[in-house]
Amino acid sequence: MLPAQPSCWLVTLAPRAQSYLEISNYIRGIRPVRLYRPICASGYVRRFHGGSWSCQHTSPSPPSSQPSLEQFKQSINFPAATADLKSLIEHPVSGRQVVLHGYLGKRVDMGKRMAFVRLTDPTLAQNIQIIAFAKDQSFEKLKSIEANSPVVVQGIVQQKQASSKEKAAGEQEEAKADSIEIALEDIHCLNEFPKDIIMTSDTVFPAEKRHLQIRTDSKLRDALLFRARARNVLRQALEESQPPFVEIETPLLFKSTPEGAREFLVPTRRRGLAYALPQSPQQYKQILMASGIPRYYQFARCFRDEDLRADRQPEFTQLDLEMSFATGEDVMAIIEAAVKRLWSSLMPEPLPAENFPRITYEHAMAKYGSDKPDVRIGMEIMRIEHMIPIDLISKISPLNDPIVEALKLEGNENPDEMRKFLNSFLDSPGASIFHNNPEGGPGAFIYDSRKPLSGLQPFGFEATWVLEQELDLKDGDILIIQARKNAPFSGGSTPLGDLRREIHKAAVEAHLASATAGFHFLWVRDFPLFSPASDSEPGQGGAAGIASTHHPFTAPLRESDVSLLLTDPREVIADHYDLVLNGVELGGGSRRIHSAAVQELILRDILKMPAERLADFAHLLEALRAGCPPHAGIALGFDRLVAVMLGKESVRDVIAFPKSGKGEDLLVKCPSEMTEESLKTYHLRLTEEGVEKV
């Protein structure tokens, strides 16, 4: 027998009933009384006691002076379940004795004669009603167990008459699930749920209680289950292709190499030596191609010490694949087939049979101001510096001979309302980045036919007429202009491209624009092979003033691009391709350099990497030298893919144990401070600037 636990905060709401049917109907129709619930500070939870709500600290209960060893003994050899709730509900057999596992719900006592409680199965997806009578020994055992405790229940399946509500139209499934119940014969608690934690289906737990978030949030659990199914579908698609892909795991303890992102280092006990966690399996998968593996894939764990955003985590999962004797076209075909299979398997509507559209990097930046455009929102950008007065250009930018671009946000034919929205947007804290642009802030105009030149006086007659024709301006439309340097595109976006995204989002929130819907894939191609080096990014550590746009293993696109490597490397186009979905870059791939001589040329002579850094790639150069075939591949951000499929704003909503915006795991409290002993073991010491080797 388990030790009896005193019942706490039990509110008897039921009137006396003359029959079991009346009691059953009352239980299913019961509605709790709405009571005032205070909002509690962090570290406190609401608790109902003495007829009112109060905030109480969530400190765990002090340990008992006599640990429940007997209870633990009983939980070791618990009986196996003889049925699961789903099959039991779908195929009920009245009179059958069953053993069930699950979590106990909140008990409702019907006077002193009987009690009802719901049992939720281990998946937290199904539940069934348990009925216990005072004449049975199990009655007192049930009353001693706290709600939410994991239990083993033994009982008899019996039919119960459905209430009139359950028989109503549209509730047949609910009635089916509630057509049987379990008459309790015995119950064992496997681990008592603590009284200091108040947990209901609508309790909101902080990130420090991630285990309780998952247990109480069905949407979060569904997202994790969806993620698992998506992984299985993609795995099947790759392994069933011809020839099949082979799943191969690559090491997580790697070496530090300048691929482009900041790394996490893992010190060792050997003085001065450290591993690096891989930014990606890029070098290992290229070595596999040189090893005679024709098609490789894995769901790889990757690590990058970079600034965190809603779609970034310091550790993340990517679907990584590589193909020998292949081109970028081959890789894109494989990915399109896998993604379409994923949609047809898991999403309400399959994707169109047509190939994904393709645009160049130059086109994406010129028309949308982004290398990962959401083309669903329209608002294409056009150049206008050739048609507007010079004095207008000088008012919006200090640059000499800048490029000036414009876009239109469609209004609601109410200029006054759109003007109010525009002023609110430009005055918001989020708009400060646009005002503080050193190349000049944006100029914004409301098209209003009641005003001279419809509110576009600064443009002059000729430019106004051209803009009216080109943009089909109507009352209430917002015209935004922005200047930028007259230079080739570099980076991932332009100021006007960022503004395009943000003002459309604000207009949707203000119900002045339609929310985008559906899924629109596209490939962005023909990136520059090299870009200007940035002080904010580590790049490859060379002295040439340029860095690889993606990574230094990407091959030039055409023979003519190979010829430009030594004469004009900034003009070389890469055989690189990004997969974009609804403005989110899902991943990128490329054809790789399979020649050791060309790879060394790029590292040493073009990027001007120092000799000691070049030596870090000796293993890769040696593999390429051993007759490595041409190969290409891609890496898809699996976290991002699942988040977009489910309509989640952040990848944290599809990861079981994500890091916070500061890169911290608030559940386990890491990263944690190193002890003096650990510092000594790994030959480290703390300085004012950080940690250094000794």
Secondary structure, DSSP 8 states (H G I E B T S, - for coil): --------S--------SSHHHHHHHHHH------------TTEEEEEETTEEEEEE-------SS--HHHHHHHHT----S--HHHHHHS--TT-EEEEEEEE---EEETTTEEEEEEE-TTSS-EEEEEEETTSTHHHHHHTS-TT-EEEEEEEEEE----TTTTSTT-HHHHHHTSEEEEEEEEEESS---TT----TT----GGGHHHHHHH-HHHHHHHHHHHHHHHHHHHHHHTSSS--EE----SSB----SSS---EEE-SSTT-EEE--S-SHHHHHHHHHTT-SEEEEEEEEE------TT--SEEEEEEEEEES--HHHHHHHHHHHHHHHHHHHSSS---SS---EEEHHHHHHHHSBSS--GGG----EE-TTTS-HHHHHHH---SS-EEEEEEE---S-HHHHHHHHHHHHHSGGGHHHHT-TT---EEEE--TTSGGGG-GGGHHHHHHHHHHHHT--TT-EEEEEEE-SS---SSB-HHHHHHHHHHHHHHHTTSS----S--EEEEE--BSEEE--TTS-TT--SSSEEESS-TTB-BSSHHHHHHTTT-GGG-BB-EEEEEETTEEEEEEEEB---HHHHHHIIIIIS---HHHHGGGHHHHHHHHTT---EEEEEEEHHHHHHHHHT-SSGGGG-SS---TTS-BTTTTBS----HHHHHHTTEEE-SSSEEE-
